[in-house]
Amino acid sequence: MADQELDASGLNCPLPILRAKKTLNTMASGQVLHIVATDPGSVKDFDAFAKQTGNELMESKEEGGKFHFLIKKS
């Protein structure tokens, strides 16, 4: 489902967001980025990031101690 993957495991705020922003900048509109993070703060961070940037947060879930996000580039 995702066009690109970003493993931000072990990184703390704001690094997962910064890495996601950098990766999204290389992607075409409509493509989907799957991010894996371990920072619990990333849940609210990615929600806010999507609202601020206009990108769509398609999915946000926790699975096995890791947080998974699907963001569709606007």
Buried (B, 14 or more C-beta within 10 A) or exposed (E): EBEBEBBBBEBEBBBBBEBBEEBBEEBEEEBBBBBBBBBEBBBEBBEEBBEEBEBBBBBBEEEEEBBBBBBBBE
